[in-house]
Amino acid sequence: MPRDYGAESLAHDPVHGYIPFISKSGLPSGETSEQEVIDHPWVQRLRHIHQLQTAWWVFPSAEHMRFQHSLGVMHLASRVIDAWYDSLCDACPNVPSRAYVESLVRMAGLLHDVGHGPFGHFFDDQYLDQFGVTHEDIGAKIIREELGDLLRGIRRNPNGHLQPLEEFDPEQVAWLIRRPARSDEEGHPEWLRKLRALFSGIYTVDNMDFVLRDAYMTGYNTRAFDLERLIHYSFFTSSGLTIHVRGLPTLINFIETRANLFRTVYFHRTVRALDLALEEVFAETMPHLFSGNPIENLSAYRHLTESSLLVDIDRWTDATDPELAELGQRWRAILCREIAWKMAVEKTMNFHNTTAERMTIFSEPDLVLRRVRERLPASIREVPLKIDVARHYHRPSGRLPAGGQNYLYDPGTGVSQELSDDELFRALPVSFIIFRIYCQSHRYDTELNAALNAVIGDAVDAKTNM
């Protein structure tokens, strides 16, 4: 049967090329097109939230938004289902049709970031945390209550039609996009539980897209890792999403590339300085823009984006209210990259087990800063200082939430094992931290470096003498 080009449109993407989706034209009455979901105000809102929360102020070409990323994740969801669907059927009973599974993960990919606020994960930490919610919680509620009726009308994707008795379930989309918890797996079919690895694990449709996209848009690397080989050597087994031992070097390259993006882009010294500056002004800013838990006021939250925030704060510099005018001036300094905090000293440490990270002196950053101050010359002991600890997990261990999502198949043994148990995989660090001290000038860099080195030396001596 020829492809139904009349019901399909294409978006062109610099990372993936053409991204097909079902358009509005030519569909039967009552059927929802993918375009209607893409064009919905909640999804279009993502055009106004940067993918890189503050790094776009440092990397001039990295102006891409979460909207482009979401389209890319939707497209990758189709690619992996095309490659992995048959193995999912072999591994699980009662798997729905290929078209249903593909539509499900396409919509989860498109909507996985729909709950994000201004500055992405920064907003989670600096605002949502007080309510005990995350952008994933908000996204799940948006999917259920704002988009549920629309999603229930989906009957096809560019590669196939749902079966006559199949009904699209938005609740499954809402479940897929949330971070796994042991307590929430009961009541869900096995095939759906296995599909969660596409969104939570070592390599997912989410992080595979953002590694490619962020590397390309920042100029870090135009072809960051071998996506085709990673997909080719992956499949589902009764354990879960599994990679053949031949694909392990490609996966390790992906993990190392992602870690290098964290080091060079997401954790860049100026990016983190911008984050420190935002932290100082954000709590005072939010009461003037939005109040309360977004879950309880979705209609107002839909209008809160980076674009709206930046337009509003730009007007504050001319406000008659002294408080607003002062806030506006502080924001203008940030937007012009007049950042008070300058990196004075930096230490990076890799950890090969979670115990080593917990035992290091850097697990208590406030203590480190106090001891650094004690070792500074008396004349500068009270200079304003800020500490920043940037942490990234390379791979799962038994203590990390991503554990249990990914497995390794070795044809020599004929069995699948949890990926973290493999000898080659264990050669990667579990995590790294970048510990930095910021000052308001570079005048004291030498003294701060000497003081931190002395503190580290004392800690090593104490550990040796235990």
N, C-alpha and C positions, 0 to 999 in steps of 0.2 A: 504494500500500500504506500503510495507516494506521501511524502511529508506535507502536512497542511500548512503551506506557507502563508495562507490568508489569515490564519489565526496567530501568527508569530511575528514578533519584531526583534530587532537586534540593537544592543547597546555596544559601543566600541570602547574597549578598555585598554590602557597602555600596558597592563600586566598580562591579561589573559586573552587579548584580542577580542573577537566578537562574543558577546554574552547574549544568548537567545532567551526570550521570555514570551509568555502568552499575552497577546494584546487584546484590547477590548473589542476590536472589530470582528464580526462574523461568529460570535458565540451565541448559543441559545439563550433565551430569556431565563433569568434566574441563576445562570452560571457565573461565577466570579473569575475574572481574568487575573493573572499575576500582575498585570499592569495596574489594576485597580488597587492592589495592595501596595505596590511600589509608589503609586501616586497619592496614597493616603497621606493626610497631613502629619500623622505620627511618623511615617517613614521619611517624608520630605523634610521634616524637622532635622533629620540627621545631616542635611546639607549645611547646617549652621552650627555644627559641633566638629571641631578638628579631630582627626584621628590621633595626632600627636598633641597632647594636652598643652604643653608649653614649648616643645622642641621646635615648633614652627617659627618661633621668635629667634631661633639660633640657626636653623637650617633653612635658608631662604626659599628653596624650591619645595619644601615639605608642607605645602598648603592643602593637601588632600583632606577630605572630610570623611566622617564615619559612613556617609551614604555610599561613597564609592567602594569602601571596604565591604560594606554589607552586600552590595551587588556581587563583589568578588567572592565572598563566602558562599552566597547562594549558588554561584556558578561552580565552585569547587565541590559543593555538595552533590551536584549532578555528576561530576566527573568521578567521584569516588564511588557513588552508587552504581554507576555503569561498570566499574571495575570489580566491586566487592559484593554486589547483590547476590550472585549465585552462591558464594561462600556463606553468606548470611542464611540463606535458605537451607544449606547443608548443615549449618550449626544449630539452627533453631526450628522448633515446630511452629506451624500456623503463621508463617510470615505473610503479610498482605502482599498485594501485587507490587511488581516493580514500580509501576506508576505511582501507587500510593506512597510507598517508602520514599521515592524520589521527591514527590511533592512535599512530603512531611519535612524532610531535611532541607529542602530548598527554602521553605518558609521559616524554618528555625534559623537557617543561615542568614536570611534577609532580616529577620527580626531580633537576632540575638543581642543587638546593641540598642534596641528601641527605647530602653529605659534610661539611657545615659543623660546626665545633666551637663552643664557647662564645664569644660576642662576635664571631662571624662572621669577617670579613676580618682583624680584629685577631689572632685565633687563628692564621691563616695566617702573619702576619708575626712574631708573638712566640713561636710554638711550632713550627709545621709547617716553617718555613723551614730549621731546623737539619737536617731529614731530606731536604731537597730535594724535598718534595712539596707539593701544594696540596689544598684541599678538593675540587677537580675530580678529581684523581687518586684520592682516597679514594672520591668518589662513583662513579667509573667502576668501581672494584673492588666496591663494594657492589652496583651494578647487575648486574655479571657474576656474582658469587658468592653474594650474599645474596638477590637478587630475580630472578635469571635464570630459574629454573624457573617462578616465578609469571608472569613477563612472557611467557614462551613460550606460555602458555595463553590469551592475549588473542585474541579472535576478533571483537570488535565495539566500537564506540563509539556514543554517542547518535545519530549521523547515518549509520551504515552498518555493514555486515558485511564482513569480509575475504573475498576470493575463496577457493573450496574448496582450492586448492593453495598458497595463501599461508601462510607460517609467520612469526610475529613473531620478530624477531631482536634480543635485548637488546644484542648487541654494537654495533648501530647506534645505540641509545639512548646507550650509554656513549661512543661516538665523538662524537655531536652535542654533548654537554654540555661537552666539553673545549675549551679555547682553541686556536685554529688554529695549526698549525705547518706550514711548507712540506713538511717531510719525511714527514708522516703522511697525505697525501692520496692516495698511490698505492694502487691496489687497491680504491678505493671508487667506486661508480658516480657518474656525473655528477649525477644528480638528488639524491643524498644530499649531495654536496659543496655543491650550491646551497642545500639546506635548512639548512646550517650558518649561513647569514646570519640565520636566525631566532633564533640564540643568540649569535652573535658578529658585531657590526657596529655601525653608527651607531644604528639603531633596531631593537630586537629584542623578542620577546615578553616577555623578562625585563625589560629597562629600560623598556619602555612600561608594564608593570604597576607596577613600583616607583615610577616617577614619579607616576602617578595615585594609587597607594595612599599613598605617603609624603606627598605634597602634601595629600591628604585627611585623613590621620590626624594630621598635625602642625598642621592648620589653615592651612597656607600657601595652599592654593587647592583648592576643591572640584571644579573642572573644569580641570585644569592645562593640557591641550592638546586638540586636536581629533583624537581617535583615529579616528573614522569617516572623516574626510577623508584622513588619512594612509594608512589601509588602502585606501580607494577608489582612490587614485592610485598604488598600488604594484602591481607584477607582476614575473614572472620573464621575462628575455630570455636569449639565449645567453650574455650576459656574466655575469648573476647577478641578484640582487634589485635591481630598478630602480624608480625613482620618476619619474613624468611631471613635466615642468617645471612644470605647474600645481600640483603638490603640494609644490614646493620651499619656498614660504613657510611652509607648515604644518610641514614637517620642521625648518626653521630655528627656528620657534617652539618646537618640542619640544626642540631642542638647547639653546636659551637657557633654557627652563624647567628642564631638567635641571641646567644649570650654576648657575642661581640656587638650586636646592635644595642643591647642594654648598656654595655660599657661605653660605647662611643657616641650613641645618640640619646637614648632615654635617660641615661645617667651622666650625660655630659656635665661638666662642672658648671657651665653657665645655665644649662637647663635646670639643674638642681638649685642654683642661686635664685632663679626666677621663681621656682616653687617656694623657696623660703620667703621671698618677698610677697608672694600671693598669700601665704599663710598668715602673714602679719596684718593683712588688710581684709581678708575674706570674711571673717566672723563679723566685722563691723559693717560690711557691705550687704550681706544677705538680708537683714531685716528690712532694708529699703527696696528689695527686689522681690522677695518671696518669703513667706513665713509658713511654718508648720511642716507636716509630713506630706511629701508629694503624693503618696498613695491615697491620702484623704482628699486631695484636690487636684485630680489629674487634668482637669480643664485648664487650670491656671498653669500647671507645670508644662503643658504642651507649648506654651508661649515663652518659656524660659530656656533660652539657648545662649551660646556664646555671642551670637550676633546681637541679640536683644540686650545682653549684659553690657557689651562693649559700647553700644550706642547710648545706653542709659548713663553709664559712668562718664562718657565723654561730655555729656551735658552738665554734669555736676560741677565742673570747674567754673561755670557761670552762675551757679545757684546762689540765691540770697541767703539760704540756710548755711551758717558757718560750718556746721558739721559736714554737710554734703560737699561744700566747696573744698574743705580740707581733704576729704576722701577722694574727691575728684583729682586733686593735685597729686596725691600719692599714687593713684592709678595712672595718671599721665606719665609719671616718672617710670613706672613699670613698662608701659606701652612704648616708651622711648628708650627702653633698655638702660635707664639710669639706675642701675641696681646697686644698693648700698653694700651688699655682701660680696667679698672677693675671696676666692679660695686661697688659703694660706698653706695648707698641708693636706696630703692625701696618702692613704695607705689602702692597698687592696690585698685581701686575703682569700685564698681558696680553701674549701673544706671538703674532705672526702668522707665525712660522716657527720651526722647531726650532733653527736656528742661533742666533737671538737669545736663546733660553732658555739654551742652553749657554754663551753668551758673557757672560751677566749675572753680576754678583757674587754673586747669590743661588744660583748653581749650586754654590757652595762655602760652605755655611752656617756651618761651623766657623770658616772664615776671617773671615766677617762678624762672628761673635760675638767673636773675638779682637780685631779692629779696634775694635769697639764698646767693649770693655773698656779699650783703650788710650786712648780719648777720654773716658772717665768721669773725674770728679774722683778723685784718689788715695784719698780716704777711703772711697769706695764701690766701688773697682775690683774687689774680690774678693767682692762680694755674690753669693749663689747665683743663677744664671740658667739658663734652659732656652730652647732655640730649637725652633721647630716650623715645618716647611715643608709646607704642604698643597698638593698639585698635582692639577689636573684637566685632562683633555684634552677640549676642545669637540668636535673633529672630527678625522678622520684626515689624516695627511700620509704621504708616502712612507716615513717612518721608523717609523710606528706599526703595531702588530699588527692593528688593525682595518682597515687599508687593503686595498683589493681586494675588499671584501665588498659594497659598495653602488655603484649606478650611476644615472646620470641620462639620461632619454630626452627629446630635444627633437624634436618633430614637424617643426620647420623644417629640420633636417638629416637626420632619419630614422635617426640612429645613437644608440647608447648610449655614454656616456663615463664614466670613473671620476668619482665625485661630487666628489672633492677638486679636480678641474680646473675646475669651473664658477666663473665670475667672481663671481656673487652669493654662492656658498658660501665662496669665498676671503675674502670680506669679514669672515667670522667669525674670531675669534682661533683659532689652533691649540690654545692651552692658556693657563691662568693659574696663578699660584702666589700663595698667601697666606703671607707670611713674618711670623712673630710671635716676639717675645721675651717670655718669662714670668719674673716675679720672685715672691718670696714675700710681697710687699706692694706697694701702690701708691705707696709713699713716694718711689720714685725714677723715676716715670714721666716727669717732665719731663727729667731728665738722660738717660735712656735714649733718648727721642725725639730729643733734640738730638744725641746721639752717633751714632745710626743715620743721621740726616739728613746728618751730616758725612761719614760713611763713604760714603754714596751719592753725595754731592757730589764726593768725592775720586775715586770710580770713574768718574763721568761726565767729570771733568776729564782723567783719565788717558786715557780712550778718545778724547776730543776731540783730545788732543795727540799721538795715535799717528801 
